[in-house]
């Protein structure tokens, strides 16, 4: 069942976001252990305007468990979506750290920042359902284009996006990793 994220989902959301952060090999992972990063993420999530604020996120729930998440925002919001993260990092004595330093979104798009499926639910259509729901959510929010980045090494995800009509429109380097920037017209 696809639904909006809620505060009760915070621990699982943080856990799945951490999977992405590890895949990106972000520098903060060298300074803070997993438990501390989870606390920082959960603290920042209390702010609805945060990158992973509940109103930005969809959850795919299977048998009462969060099987996957999808979070996104309009490109015009990217400059301000991490203000609460800065406060959370400060609260946990990590004020000299950050998670994201590069601009990810392309102008004019609704950007699918995160799509992550719990390892126990992979290969069961959870990610595909979330991707479809994210497109509907973006369109209902007024978006005409949805964009996302996929790591060059993640061919399985890129194949899913291509099956759903996304096309590579550019290349980016995020945290020293090469990514394809993909987009799909929604209208």
Secondary structure, DSSP 8 states (H G I E B T S, - for coil): -EEE--GGGHHHHHHHHHHHHHHHT-GGGGTS-HHHHHHHHHHHTTSTTSTT-GGGEEEEEETTEEEEEEEEEEGGGTTTTTHHHHHHHHHTT-TT--S--S--S-TT-EEEEEEEE-GGGTTTTHHHHHHHHHHHHHHHTT-SEEEEEEETT-HHHHHHHHHTT-EEEEEEEETTEEEEEEEEE--
